[in-house]
Amino acid sequence: MTTETASATDRSFLFVLGSSRADGNTEILARTAAAQLPAGIPQRWVDLNTLPLPDFQDGRHDTGDWPSDETEEELRRATLEATDIVLASPLYWYTVSAQTKRYLDYWSGWLSAPGSDFKERMAGRTLWGVTVMADRDESVTGGLVTTLNNSAAYLGMRFGGVLFGNGSRPGQVRDDERAMVRAKTFFQAEPPLALFPYEEGARQR
């Protein structure tokens, strides 16, 4: 885990990279967007592909102490210390990558750990998404967007939406002019409180 920061501020970003390869198109797009943030906003970057994080084991109904190793605990702290969490995952089989899903699965454990206030502390923070895909039609990302939006809604978080890019070969996203332009203002948006689809429908009635 690396921290890139100039000075303290009331906002801090955690970028969670969920690609199966280093320096992939999704990371390129995420770093392009991150470069537009003011210099005083701390940025912490976590590459899930390099962390010795095993598959999540659901122990919510077991007895005894909650098992947690150093890697998991550091990841939990990094998550709770950020006001803005950016999940940068390529579109794999029309949803988030396995690495990203594993990270979200650990949220289940942090929610249920004895004495945990994870849900209360996550409320009001902002979840963002960045994804690059081979398909040029963004409508195929529905599964990924739903996963992120509903996860944010469950925790009472804000959802800043997803920054989309197109690319397959290494570095190809740099040729996606529309994605590069959108990246420059992506984090300037004022994110709304995330709502489940049925809450959206009730609000519109």
Residue, then its C-alpha position, 0 to 999 in steps of 0.5 A: m500500500t502506498t500513500e501519495t499526499a501533499s498535506a492534510t485535508d478533510r478529504s482523503f481518497l483510497f484507490v483500490l485497484g482490482s485488475s489482474r495485471a499491473d499498469g492496466n487500462t483501468e489503472i491508467l484511467a483512474r490515475t488520469a482522474a486522480a491527477q486532477l484532484p487538488a494537491g492537498i488531498p491525500q491519495r492512498w493506492v492499494d493494488l489488490n493483486t499484490l496483497p496476500l489476501p485469501d478468499f473471504q471466509d464467512g465466520r459471522h455465526d461462528t463462536g470465538d474471536w474474529p480472525s483477522d491477519e495483518t493484511e486484512e486489518e491494514l486494508r480495513r483501516a485504510t478503508l475507514e480512514a478514507t472519505d472517498i473510496v474508488l474501486a478501479s476494476p476492469l469489466y470482467w464478465y459484466t461485473v467487477s473483477a474477482q479481486t474487487k469482489r473479494y475486497l467487498d466480501y471482506w466488508s461483510g466480515w467487518l460489518s459483523a465483527p464483534g464491536s464493529d461500527f463499520k456500517e456507522r462509520m462508512a455512512g456518508r462517505t462516497l463510493w466511486g467506480v472506474t472501469v475500462m472494457a472492450d465493448r464500446d456500449e456502456s449499457v453492458t456495465g449494468g451489473l458492475v454499476t448495480t453492484l457498486n450503487n447497491s453496496a453504497a446504498y446499503l451502507g448509507m454512502r454517497f455514490g459518485g457514479v462510474l467513469f467508463g473507458n474503452g480499451s483491451r490492449p495495454g494502454q489502449v484507453r489513452d486513445d479513448e478521447r471521451a474517457m480522457v476528457r471525462a476523467k478530468t472532471f470526474f471527481q468534481a461532481e457532487p455525489p448524491l446519496a446512493l439509493f436502491p432502485y425501489e427507493e428511487g421509484a418511491r421518490q419519483r412517485 
